[in-house]
């Protein structure tokens, strides 16, 4: 797919993830260093975990642009007092940005896994890890049950994208057209799931 579009989607997603970490940090009354660390890990933790799993040095340790992007997000969020807005994460622009990042990172993780010759299980794991690893790290640090385990139809989108990439690689070809199709389908599924508040079933205690 068009690298510029993919880059834009990934950047918007990174910004949304960083803002999510910042807002969570404010709610937990962290100091400014804690806020930045949580925002940074939320935005980049998934990619770092992925790189470690495949035996690479995390890109965030080689490219300082991720540091500057999160720093800017934190400064802008503070200056605009975004933490004073209730339910900011439910606003449409935030949801769209977050969803674009979710889909873009899921595809990135799956494609990298295939390039490294991983099994279908490995592809699914890297797809989920890249997209959701930062959120899991954030919630764990803040003493919360990771949203991945009990949130709306969110992590399932990353899994579905991983499965689509596996199928395309097995029976067709990974190219700009097929990856663009996966991107569009994944984004539509995520937005429909958000609109209709889809959840995976839970086993009720008692």
C-alpha angles and dihedrals in degrees: 000000000000106000092214092056092045091048091049092050092048092048093049089049092050090051092049092048091048091050090049090054091047093052092047090050092052090051089053090049095238121170121249094271091049091049092053094045093051092045091048094048093046091053099040108017095094094054091045092052090048092052091050091050092054093044100254131129106257110260091228087069091055103037117053094192090090089058093052094046093054091044090054092048091052093048093047092046090052096046092048091044090230091164088070093062112094119229092002090157089063095057113113097241091052093047092049093048092046091048093050089053092047092054096041094049092045091054092045092052094047094047093048090050091053091047088056092050097246123165121257088264090053091050091053092047094051091045091055094039095052093048101038107019093094092054091049091051090048095050093044092052091048093049096249132131102258109261088229089075101051110012130105124288093307112112088041089066091058090049092049091050090051090051092049091051090049092051094047092048090049101045107018134009136285106236140132093282097048094043091048089052091051090048093052094044092047092049093048092049091050094049093046090048090052094047094050095035096237117193134177112248118268130209108241116224118232 
